[in-house]
């Protein structure tokens, strides 16, 4: 059983590395590094994201720029995400956040659909599918936009 868990963790890390996953770390009361997507547990303010815009989706159509502005934190199983449509395209996109442990294992995911006009930006909140595992979350990252 233990070797199966180790194998699952290694496979997860390899998949994350191959997918271009860039973590955004949460800060706060646990003494996080202050970089990435941190959350100050006392004020609820957030740092900037280390997850750059994502790409993916269909064909040559440009996708929005997506950045995590706040990762899940103490008693809050959500991440705040800023989505900016390209100036040349309106559309609807599904934004998926991966909530990961400090070892890079995906603890939960969450998705939210957003519709934007060309050049429009919007902040959205993405909730963990499994909020009971909030205490395991150390980082947030983005999956390719589609």
C-alpha angles and dihedrals in degrees: 000000000000092000090051090055091049091049091049090051093050092047090049093052092048091050091049091049093049093047093057093248113178115191125223109206124220119225129187135101094353091066097253118186093262092234128100119023102344130173122207103219093209101050104019091232120144139218126224123283126256088200106095124205115302131227135198134095127103132346123307096329111124117243128215124269108251127193132173108229098179131017126210112286146172108338092345116100095188139092125211115225131188114214122191120186118221114261090243101050142053118197152122122270136181112231114202123191123198115212107205139185123242088266093055098256113143107245096178142335134218134193136198129183117225130187119202138175118233109291094007122134128201137177114227134183119228117199125210113252088220107036091169086077095055093117089063095056117107103152143023128212139173130246118216111286118249 
